[in-house]
């Protein structure tokens, strides 16, 4: 149970990290934390191919270390689903942060909902593994049928608790995004 709870907490932490990338109007380097760049035949975080900084309150910049990766960084930012349009300037990629219109806020709320759903899927996968382990333990004779049923009930309660936490986090983030 402790291992399952640890893995479910990991899913919540990943969600917090993804939510940190959804900013409401101001530039912050964590906005690009979820951006992955295809470079040298591998997918890697943007901070491994360049330096991310905030030169202005409404502007991010990425100083790409290898000029061959500039197009890959631009493509990674465009494909991240953040609604950002990078501008290439030599080895520098500038990312203006648009003013949050009602349409942009709704778009960010949808991205947040997607992140929330992915976290719920991760939690349910942990639940499935726990249920499978309980059934295997019963077959091996390590658990009785009653113990397995109790373990499955406990796993389901734990899952419900973490899914509820995800729903709360998502609701708070969506309210923050929609706040004018």
Secondary structure, 3 states (H helix, E strand, C coil): CHHHHHHHHHHHHHHHHHHHCCCCCCCCHHHHCCCEEEECCEEEEHHHCEEEEEEECCEEEEEECCHHHHHHHHHHHHHCCCCCCEEEECCEEEEECCCCCHHHHHHHHHHHHHHHHHHHHHHHHHHHHHHHHHHHHHHCCCCCHHHHHHHHHHHHHHHHHHHHHHHHHHHHHHHHHHCC
